[in-house]
Amino acid sequence: MKAYNFSLPDQNGKTHKLSDYLGKWIILYFYPKDNTPGCTKEACSFRDAHSEYKKRNVAIIGISKDSVSSHKKFADMFSLSFTLLSDPNHKVIERFGAWGRNTVLINPKGEIVKEYTSVNPITHSSEILKDLKKLQS
């Protein structure tokens, strides 16, 4: 199934469209709130595995309803090396049915190849890496 193409601002106010990432694998992860214990653990685990994702041509994009300025503080505080998108009107969150902690893995053609629901923020990144290794081999 093709992923819904959307347009949202990142932590620096720059607008991103999902279609900008065609040709890459995309981890599109939805999380409840910046700077909360679970969300921080999850974001930091993606940050810590960033070089592995980069080797695999994977873009990491986090989305929550928090504001651009909240995302900026969160990204700066934890040296997050990936994009955080602000969806204050919940338009994209609702379109993906992603209330809470959900993730979709999108292939380079823009197709959703796997959905993760109610994820464990501590083990989620390593679970995705395992799946990527299988899907990319």
C-alpha positions, 0 to 999 in steps of 0.5 A, spaced: 500 500 500 502 506 498 504 511 504 500 517 504 504 523 502 503 529 506 507 536 508 509 538 515 514 542 518 520 540 522 524 542 528 527 548 524 521 550 521 523 547 514 517 543 510 518 536 509 514 532 504 514 524 504 515 524 497 522 528 498 524 521 501 523 517 495 528 512 493 530 511 501 527 507 506 523 511 511 522 509 518 516 514 520 515 513 527 509 516 531 510 518 538 506 521 544 510 527 547 517 530 546 521 530 552 517 524 556 521 518 559 518 513 553 519 518 548 526 520 550 528 513 550 525 511 543 528 517 540 535 516 543 535 509 541 534 511 534 539 517 535 544 511 537 543 507 531 543 513 526 550 510 523 547 503 522 541 506 519 545 511 514 549 505 511 542 502 510 539 508 506 534 509 511 531 516 513 528 516 520 522 521 521 519 522 528 512 525 528 508 528 534 502 533 535 508 538 539 510 544 536 516 546 532 519 549 538 518 544 542 521 539 537 527 544 537 528 543 544 527 536 544 532 535 538 537 540 541 537 537 548 538 530 546 542 531 540 537 528 535 540 527 528 534 526 525 527 529 523 522 531 527 515 533 524 510 537 528 503 535 526 499 540 531 492 538 528 493 531 528 492 530 520 497 526 519 497 522 525 489 520 524 491 519 517 495 513 519 491 511 525 497 512 529 495 515 536 500 513 541 506 509 539 506 506 532 511 506 526 510 504 519 516 502 515 516 505 508 520 502 502 524 506 497 518 506 492 513 509 497 510 503 499 508 501 507 511 494 508 511 493 515 506 497 521 508 496 528 503 498 533 504 499 541 511 498 540 516 498 546 520 504 546 527 501 549 527 495 543 523 498 538 529 501 534 533 494 534 527 490 532 526 495 526 534 494 524 532 486 524 527 487 519 531 491 515 536 486 514 531 481 512 528 486 507 534 488 504 537 482 503 
